[in-house]
């Protein structure tokens, strides 16, 4: 049974940090590119960060460059999103995605709220 499970969301003040984790199981994790998406109320889901299967490269949406870092540990089937200098506009539900070719798995999402 395939599972993609996010954790680590919560409420944080502007300027604070959070680290999201995503655990994959039921598929060959190391062969999948992993990504984090987010969706704010009333907005479309957007790609935030992505990392290749063997972590050779990562890319980010412009609005998070220099603040967010995506990483993965294939030995533990985990991918992380370190989020620093958080802003209110980062408030959203964050989703983890695993993709290999035409195969796509999604997690249920974790809420991140940046507010004072």
N, C-alpha and C positions, 0 to 999 in steps of 0.2 A: 504494500500500500504506500503510495507516494504521499509524503507530507512535506510541506514547507511552512515553518512556524517562526514568526517574528516575535521578538521580545525587546524590552528596554525602553519603550515609550513612556511618556509621562508629561508632567507639568514642569516647566523650567522658566526662570526669569530671562529676560533679554540679556544677551551677553554670556549666558551659561552654556553648558555642554551636556550632551547625552551621547551614549553609544548604543546603537541598535544592533541586535544580533539576529541572525536568521539561520535556523538549523534545517538542513535537508536530509531526507531519508527516503528509502524505497527506490532510489535511482542512483546512477553512477555520478556522484556529485562532481568529481574532478573533471568530468567531460562536458560540464555545462558552464556556459557563461552565466554570470550572476549579476543581477541588477537591483537597484532600489528605485522605486517609483513613489510618487506622492500625489495625493488628490486632496485639494482644499475644497471647502463647501462652495458649490456653484461653479467650480472650475473643472477642466478636464484633467485626467491623470497625466502626469508628466514624468519623463525619465529624469532622475536626479543624478545617478552615478551607475557605472557599469564596469565590470572587471572580467577579463578573459578567463578561460578555464584554468590556465596555469599561471595566472596573475602576471602575464607578461606586460599587460597594459591596462590602463584604466582611463575612463573619461568622465567628464562632469558637465552638467548644465552650467552655463555661465554664472548664474546667480549664486552658486555654492562654491565655485572655485576658490581655493585658498582657505576655505572654512571647513569643508567636509572631506573626509578621506574614506575610501572604500578599500577593504582588504579581505582576504580569505585565508582559511586554514583548511586545506583539503584533507589533512589527516583527521580532522575533527568534523568535517562536513559542515563548516560554519563560514558565514560571510558576515562582515561587520560594516557598519557605517558610523564612523566617528564624526560627530557634529559639534563644532565649536563656534563661538561667537554667534549664537543663535539669535534670530530676529523674529519679530511677530509674524512676518510674512512666511516663515518656515512652518507655521502651524498647518498641519495636514494629517491625514492618515497615510502612513508610510507602508508600502507593500514591497515584499521581496519577490523577485521573479527568477526562475531558472529556465534557461533556454538552450536547446541544442537542435539546430535545424528547424524543423517544423513542430517540434515538441516544446510545450510551454507549460510551466507549472507556476501557480501563484499561491502566496500565503493569504491569510485572512486580514492582515493589516494590523498596525499598531498606531495608536493615536499619539501624536506629538503636539503639545500646546505650549507656545511661547508667550508668556503674559506676565505682567507685573501685578 
